[in-house]
């Protein structure tokens, strides 16, 4: 008997997933291109466990029971293709490769088609939860053929995070759907993190709350139905940490230049391609880009001035209003992400179950939050729900709290605090709730300079018209002369 599962790539996520698989009763073989990494893993974390170290791909493949199930945890892009090409000659019909990295969904679509056509199986599986989730139970988003998923179902349902209504894994859909859903999950994560950062900035810069006070505020928020979440929880913890070198709160000595690995940008690109508005997520990506030009901002701060002054209002009331603004903005961010998934499901024939996707995000993943239950219920009640803003509970929540939301954004403007994601969320809500937008003027302009035509409010949709905007010879003469 060989090992029942194999894993390639022993960075921290790979190591933790290997230990998770083994702990749940599945003997595992591991391989890493650098042998010393494998040796160190076996001598430390894997010691005494049913983990078989291998030092060549041939040895690795031969150590596995058939049909083989191999999880690749290497950097997305060319490295994944390289490993697949090295494995292909060693595998036999029915063997399976699972890509657990953050691959671009179009790459996964290509790999599914290429490998399935040769008799091999391929799953593109989004994995969320960071190091801790990988070890103790992540949220898993596998896509590919359903037959391939059924073969790994006994394993992934054991290693995934477990919540009140089952494991945080489900068959997502065909092709690259698993990685598509993981990409949008990360886009929502970008939005969530930017919104929390903006709430922090207002409380720190306007309310002048100390790190200890911020710890208290975020800890209290994490006990509420609305904001109870992993990201709020770790934010509260962050404010407790003291820097040993300076004695200051560690958050205050961290440079304000955020990195990104690409999934947020991919989410923006696919939303533009599909014509779906995700302004909060776009604002979050832009927020990281603006943060990255640190030296330029420091230089600009010496020349460009803004409002000043000390806030004299009630701090307790401010905290309450910022909480309401954060929750309303968060609802809009998730609404945008789910709308994007809905459109992609139609466009790519993924057949996504949005309620089930919300359910598997309840545990293990970075955006896990109590209010995902409410999202699941909203789609359970109405699977054809066009937008989360129309779900009864979310609709009522925003209607009840929008005054505080608007007040916080006005206050930020008054004190010169940038809140791009708060503002984008409110813009999204106001755009979605209005029956009339000013793009009638945009269409008039397009027809004027380019004869792009327009529809009329008093005619059927689909009928297009063109106007002769220059109604007199004199006007035409002036226009042609550029005056």
Secondary structure by P-SEA (a helix, b strand, c coil): ccccbbbccccaaaaaaaaaaaaacccbbbbbccaaaaaaaaacccccccbbbbccaaaaaaaccccbbbbbbccccaaaaaaaaaacccccccbbbbbcccccaaaaaaaaaaaaaacbbbbbbbbcccccccccccbbbbbccaaaaaaaaaaaaaaccccccccccccccccaaaaaaaaaaaaaaaaaaaaaaaaaaaaaacccccaaaaaaaaaaaaaccccccaaaaaaaaaaaccccccccccccccccbbbbccaaaaaaaaaaaaccccaaaaaaaaaaaaaaaaaaaaaaaaccccbbbbbcccaaaaaaaaaaaaaaaaaaaaaaaaaaaaaaaaaacccccaaaaaaaacccccccccaaaaaaaaaaaccccccccccaaaaaaaaacaaaaaaaaaaaaaaccccaaaaaaaaaaaaaacccccaaaaaaaaaaccccccccccccccccccccccccaaaaaaaaacc
